[in-house]
């Protein structure tokens, strides 16, 4: 009696990997109109609605406008963080993300560009 390992036969075509692929392939082959599958995975979190982003950006711009030349020193940066509706402990990370020198003020235009990213 031989106990040699035998390899299982390979299928003629590989099965689809997911049910999503099966349903999309099935719809495409049947001639049915393709359905648009809405995006449901956002690696950085679901983006806020456009009007909410515009409102937040306007608040940040008006906060910078209260300072001369839109330059905010580190000790007054809490007003900008408050306008961003972020917790106060984000003051230093946000400051350092836009300004590497601790003694130089943050430029409003640079911060707005950073905030839009």
C-alpha positions in Angstrom: 0.0 0.0 0.0 1.4 3.4 -1.0 1.1 6.3 1.3 2.7 8.8 -1.0 1.2 12.3 -0.8 -0.8 13.2 -3.8 -1.5 16.7 -4.8 -5.1 17.7 -5.3 -6.1 18.5 -8.9 -6.1 22.2 -9.8 -9.4 23.7 -10.8 -9.8 24.9 -14.4 -10.4 28.5 -13.3 -9.8 30.1 -10.0 -12.9 31.0 -8.0 -13.7 34.6 -7.3 -12.1 36.0 -4.1 -15.1 37.7 -2.6 -18.8 37.9 -2.9 -18.5 41.5 -4.1 -16.3 40.4 -7.0 -18.8 37.6 -7.7 -21.8 40.0 -7.8 -19.9 42.6 -10.0 -18.7 39.9 -12.4 -22.1 38.3 -12.5 -23.8 41.6 -13.3 -21.2 42.4 -16.0 -21.6 39.0 -17.7 -25.4 39.1 -17.6 -25.7 42.4 -19.4 -27.3 44.1 -16.4 -26.3 47.7 -15.8 -23.4 48.0 -13.5 -24.1 49.3 -10.0 -21.9 51.9 -8.4 -20.7 50.8 -5.0 -20.4 53.7 -2.6 -17.1 54.2 -0.9 -17.2 53.0 2.7 -13.6 52.8 3.9 -11.9 56.1 4.7 -8.3 55.4 6.1 -8.1 58.9 7.6 -11.8 59.0 8.8 -14.9 60.1 7.0 -14.3 63.6 5.6 -16.6 66.3 6.9 -19.2 67.9 4.5 -17.9 70.7 2.3 -19.9 73.4 4.0 -18.5 72.4 7.4 -15.0 72.6 6.0 -15.6 76.0 4.6 -17.0 77.3 7.9 -14.0 75.9 9.8 -11.6 77.5 7.4 -13.4 80.8 7.6 -13.1 80.7 11.5 -9.4 80.0 11.3 -8.8 82.8 8.7 -10.7 85.3 10.9 -8.7 84.2 13.9 -5.5 84.9 12.1 -6.8 88.2 10.9 -7.0 89.5 14.4 -3.2 89.5 14.6 -0.9 91.9 12.9 0.3 90.6 9.5 -1.4 87.3 10.3 1.6 86.3 12.4 0.6 84.5 15.6 3.3 84.0 18.4 3.4 80.8 20.3 1.9 82.2 23.5 -1.2 83.4 21.5 -1.5 80.2 19.4 -4.3 78.9 21.7 -6.7 81.2 19.9 -6.0 79.5 16.6 -6.4 76.1 18.2 -9.7 77.1 19.6 -10.8 78.4 16.1 -9.9 75.0 14.7 -12.1 73.4 17.3 -9.3 71.2 18.5 -8.4 70.3 22.1 -6.0 72.7 23.7 -3.3 70.0 24.1 -3.0 70.0 20.2 -1.5 73.5 20.5 2.1 72.4 20.4 1.8 69.7 17.7 -0.1 72.1 15.4 2.4 74.8 16.1 5.3 72.5 15.3 3.6 71.2 12.2 3.7 74.6 10.7 6.6 76.3 12.4 9.9 74.6 13.2 11.4 77.5 15.2 9.8 77.8 18.7 10.5 81.5 18.9 9.1 82.6 15.4 5.5 83.3 14.9 3.2 81.1 12.7 2.3 82.6 9.4 -1.4 82.5 8.7 -1.0 81.6 5.0 1.3 78.7 5.8 -1.1 77.4 8.4 -4.1 77.7 6.1 -2.2 75.7 3.4 -1.4 73.1 6.1 -5.0 73.0 7.3 -6.3 72.4 3.8 -4.2 69.3 3.4 
